[in-house]
Amino acid sequence: MILRTCLSNPLRANVTKRRFGASIRNLSESNENTVPFKKKVVVMGPPGVGKGTYATGASAILNIPHLAAGDFVREEIKKDSELGRKMHDYTKRGELVPDELVVELVISKLRETTGGFLLDGFPRTLKQAELLQDSEYKPEIVINLSQKEDIIIRKISGRRICSACGANYNFEHIKDEGLDMPPMKPKVDNVCDSCGSEHSLVQRADDNFQVVKTRLEQYKKQTEPLISFYSDKNIMKSFRVNGGSKELLPSFVDLLISK
């Protein structure tokens, strides 16, 4: 399993530094003399909106672990365990993995943390949210990211990952109603910036157009009810992704630490 945090994974740290650069340095310096951030945070939003990107950047700035439930699932599938094979049957069809297969997996990883965390990709259903709320890991802050659906589809379809180290890239340049999101390509064509592997950038099976549409439909049906669930608990904050991650990261961190 992967407990994803920029601090403990050098390869992901390299990608984070390349993507955010001075933003991380400046924000980290401005937070040096503040009280350490130790909140339990859930970052939610539709697939492809940038949950992992923003959580990774905030993790490096605030020195707090970023846990990605999707990584847990993919690592279990990679292990080809019995649980992983069951999960793979769902993900390859673009469907959400059932609650019963996910909850125990995520809770076991939360037990490895001390203090706060940034958790993305979980909970995805009302049942998962209720189980998390009844545990010692119930969130203190929930940030909901939102973006136009057609932009999300283009972003996900243009996404590529390094099959050797897991570094993320995107080949799509999106311009829409004043929004200008440049692609995030490797510095050298077909060579991963993080590990140097050649011809290792691939598209995940669940990132093709039809599977993305299915995932968004599943999200609307199963995950959007969580907005009301957490709003009723007065811990919900909303963040509109209307620009590139590099320019918006400071606003995301400000929202995260604001009272």
C-alpha positions as CSV (number, residue, x, y, z in Angstrom):
1,M,0.0,0.0,0.0
2,I,1.1,3.6,-0.6
3,L,0.7,6.3,2.0
4,R,1.1,9.1,-0.5
5,T,3.0,12.1,0.9
6,C,5.5,14.3,-0.9
7,L,7.7,14.2,2.1
8,S,8.3,10.4,2.0
9,N,8.2,9.7,-1.7
10,P,11.2,11.4,-3.6
11,L,9.7,10.7,-7.0
12,R,6.4,12.4,-6.3
13,A,8.3,15.2,-4.5
14,N,10.2,15.8,-7.8
15,V,7.0,16.1,-9.7
16,T,5.5,18.4,-7.1
17,K,8.5,20.7,-7.2
18,R,8.4,20.8,-11.0
19,R,4.7,21.6,-11.1
20,F,4.5,24.2,-8.3
21,G,8.0,25.5,-8.0
22,A,8.1,28.9,-6.2
23,S,4.5,28.6,-5.0
24,I,5.6,25.8,-2.6
25,R,8.7,27.6,-1.4
26,N,6.9,30.9,-0.8
27,L,3.9,29.4,0.9
28,S,6.1,27.1,3.0
29,E,8.1,30.1,4.2
30,S,5.0,32.0,5.1
31,N,3.7,29.1,7.2
32,E,7.0,28.5,9.1
33,N,6.0,30.5,12.2
34,T,2.4,29.4,12.3
35,V,0.8,26.7,14.4
36,P,1.3,23.3,12.7
37,F,-1.7,22.2,10.6
38,K,-3.0,18.9,12.0
39,K,-6.6,18.8,10.8
40,K,-8.3,15.7,9.4
41,V,-9.3,16.8,5.9
42,V,-11.3,15.2,3.1
43,V,-10.8,16.5,-0.4
44,M,-13.8,15.6,-2.6
45,G,-14.9,16.3,-6.2
46,P,-15.6,14.5,-9.5
47,P,-12.9,12.4,-11.0
48,G,-10.3,14.5,-12.9
49,V,-11.0,17.7,-11.1
50,G,-7.6,17.8,-9.5
51,K,-8.1,16.4,-6.0
52,G,-4.7,14.7,-6.0
53,T,-2.9,17.6,-7.5
54,Y,-4.1,20.1,-5.0
55,A,-3.8,17.7,-2.0
56,T,-0.2,16.9,-3.1
57,G,0.8,20.6,-3.2
58,A,-0.8,21.3,0.1
59,S,0.8,18.3,1.6
60,A,4.3,19.6,0.7
61,I,3.5,23.1,2.0
62,L,1.8,22.2,5.3
63,N,3.9,19.1,6.1
64,I,0.9,16.8,6.4
65,P,0.4,13.4,4.8
66,H,-1.6,13.1,1.6
67,L,-3.5,9.8,1.4
68,A,-5.1,8.8,-1.9
69,A,-7.7,6.0,-1.7
70,G,-7.3,5.4,-5.5
71,D,-3.6,4.6,-4.9
72,F,-4.6,2.0,-2.2
73,V,-7.0,0.4,-4.7
74,R,-4.5,0.4,-7.6
75,E,-1.7,-1.0,-5.4
76,E,-4.0,-3.8,-4.2
77,I,-4.9,-4.6,-7.9
78,K,-1.2,-4.6,-8.8
79,K,-0.5,-7.1,-6.0
80,D,-3.1,-9.3,-7.7
81,S,-4.5,-10.3,-4.4
82,E,-8.0,-11.8,-4.2
83,L,-9.3,-8.4,-3.1
84,G,-7.4,-6.7,-5.8
85,R,-8.9,-8.9,-8.5
86,K,-12.4,-8.2,-7.2
87,M,-11.7,-4.4,-7.3
88,H,-10.2,-4.7,-10.8
89,D,-13.4,-6.1,-12.2
90,Y,-15.2,-2.9,-11.2
91,T,-12.5,-0.3,-12.2
92,K,-12.0,-1.7,-15.7
93,R,-15.7,-1.1,-16.3
94,G,-15.4,2.5,-14.9
95,E,-17.6,1.6,-11.9
96,L,-16.9,2.5,-8.3
97,V,-15.5,-0.3,-6.1
98,P,-18.2,-1.4,-3.6
99,D,-18.2,0.1,-0.1
100,E,-17.5,-3.2,1.6
101,L,-14.2,-3.6,-0.4
102,V,-13.0,-0.1,0.3
103,V,-13.9,0.9,3.8
104,E,-11.7,-1.6,5.6
105,L,-8.8,-0.9,3.2
106,V,-8.9,2.9,3.8
107,I,-9.4,2.7,7.6
108,S,-6.4,0.4,7.9
109,K,-4.2,3.1,6.2
110,L,-5.6,5.9,8.4
111,R,-4.4,3.9,11.4
112,E,-0.9,4.4,10.2
113,T,-1.1,8.2,10.5
114,T,-0.6,10.5,13.5
115,G,-2.2,13.9,13.7
116,G,-3.9,15.2,10.6
117,F,-4.1,14.1,7.0
118,L,-5.4,15.1,3.5
119,L,-7.6,12.2,2.2
120,D,-8.8,12.2,-1.3
121,G,-10.9,9.7,-3.2
122,F,-12.8,8.6,0.0
123,P,-15.5,8.6,1.0
124,R,-17.4,8.2,-2.3
125,T,-20.8,7.1,-1.0
126,L,-23.1,8.1,1.8
127,K,-22.5,4.8,3.5
128,Q,-18.7,5.3,3.4
129,A,-19.2,8.8,4.8
130,E,-21.3,7.5,7.7
131,L,-18.8,4.8,8.5
132,L,-15.9,7.3,8.5
133,Q,-18.0,9.7,10.6
134,D,-18.5,7.0,13.2
135,S,-14.7,6.3,13.4
136,E,-11.9,8.2,15.2
137,Y,-11.0,9.6,11.8
138,K,-14.1,11.7,11.1
139,P,-13.1,14.8,9.1
140,E,-12.9,18.2,10.6
141,I,-12.8,19.9,7.1
142,V,-14.2,18.8,3.8
143,I,-13.2,20.7,0.6
144,N,-15.3,20.2,-2.5
145,L,-13.7,20.9,-5.8
146,S,-15.8,21.6,-8.8
147,Q,-15.3,22.3,-12.6
148,K,-17.3,22.1,-15.8
149,E,-17.9,18.5,-17.0
150,D,-16.6,19.0,-20.5
151,I,-13.3,20.4,-19.2
152,I,-12.9,17.4,-16.8
153,I,-13.5,14.9,-19.7
154,R,-10.8,16.6,-21.8
155,K,-8.4,16.7,-18.8
156,I,-8.8,13.0,-18.0
157,S,-8.6,12.0,-21.6
158,G,-5.3,13.9,-22.0
159,R,-3.8,12.4,-18.8
160,R,-0.8,10.2,-18.9
161,I,1.2,8.4,-16.1
162,C,4.7,7.0,-16.0
163,S,4.3,3.2,-15.8
164,A,7.7,3.0,-14.0
165,C,7.2,5.5,-11.1
166,G,3.6,6.8,-11.3
167,A,4.4,10.4,-12.1
168,N,1.5,12.3,-13.7
169,Y,1.4,14.4,-16.9
170,N,-1.3,15.9,-19.1
171,F,-1.0,16.5,-22.9
172,E,-4.2,18.5,-23.3
173,H,-4.1,22.3,-23.5
174,I,-7.5,23.6,-22.4
175,K,-8.9,27.0,-23.2
176,D,-12.4,27.6,-22.3
177,E,-14.3,30.9,-21.3
178,G,-11.2,32.7,-20.2
179,L,-9.7,29.5,-18.6
180,D,-6.2,28.7,-19.9
181,M,-4.8,25.4,-18.6
182,P,-1.5,24.6,-20.3
183,P,-0.4,21.0,-20.7
184,M,2.0,19.4,-18.2
185,K,4.4,17.6,-20.5
186,P,7.8,16.1,-19.6
187,K,10.7,18.3,-20.4
188,V,12.0,15.8,-22.9
189,D,9.5,14.0,-25.2
190,N,8.8,10.5,-24.1
191,V,11.1,10.7,-21.1
192,C,9.8,10.9,-17.5
193,D,11.1,13.9,-15.6
194,S,11.0,12.0,-12.3
195,C,12.7,8.6,-13.0
196,G,14.2,9.1,-16.5
197,S,12.3,6.1,-18.0
198,E,11.9,6.3,-21.8
199,H,8.6,5.6,-23.6
200,S,6.9,4.9,-20.2
201,L,4.1,7.4,-20.4
202,V,0.8,5.6,-20.8
203,Q,-2.9,6.2,-20.6
204,R,-4.7,4.4,-17.8
205,A,-7.4,2.0,-19.1
206,D,-10.1,4.0,-17.1
207,D,-9.0,7.3,-18.7
208,N,-10.6,6.8,-22.1
209,F,-13.6,8.9,-23.1
210,Q,-16.4,6.4,-22.5
211,V,-15.1,5.2,-19.2
212,V,-14.7,8.8,-18.1
213,K,-18.4,9.5,-18.9
214,T,-19.5,6.4,-16.9
215,R,-17.3,7.5,-13.9
216,L,-18.9,11.0,-13.9
217,E,-22.4,9.6,-14.1
218,Q,-21.5,7.2,-11.2
219,Y,-20.1,10.2,-9.2
220,K,-23.3,12.3,-9.6
221,K,-25.4,9.4,-8.5
222,Q,-23.3,8.2,-5.5
223,T,-21.0,11.0,-4.3
224,E,-22.9,14.3,-4.8
225,P,-25.2,13.5,-1.9
226,L,-22.2,13.8,0.4
227,I,-22.3,17.6,-0.3
228,S,-25.5,17.9,1.7
229,F,-24.2,15.4,4.3
230,Y,-21.1,17.4,5.1
231,S,-22.8,20.8,4.7
232,D,-25.3,19.9,7.4
233,K,-22.3,19.3,9.7
234,N,-20.9,22.8,8.9
235,I,-17.5,21.5,7.8
236,M,-17.9,21.9,4.0
237,K,-15.9,24.4,2.0
238,S,-16.2,24.9,-1.8
239,F,-13.3,25.5,-4.2
240,R,-14.0,26.3,-7.9
241,V,-11.2,25.1,-10.3
242,N,-11.2,27.9,-12.8
243,G,-7.5,28.1,-13.6
244,G,-4.3,26.1,-13.6
245,S,-3.2,24.3,-10.4
246,K,0.0,26.3,-10.2
247,E,-1.8,29.7,-10.0
248,L,-4.7,28.4,-7.8
249,L,-2.6,26.4,-5.2
250,P,-2.1,29.4,-2.9
251,S,-5.9,30.0,-2.8
252,F,-6.5,26.4,-2.1
253,V,-4.1,26.4,0.9
254,D,-5.7,29.7,2.2
255,L,-9.1,28.1,2.1
256,L,-7.8,25.0,3.8
257,I,-6.2,26.9,6.8
258,S,-8.9,29.6,7.1
259,K,-11.3,29.4,10.0
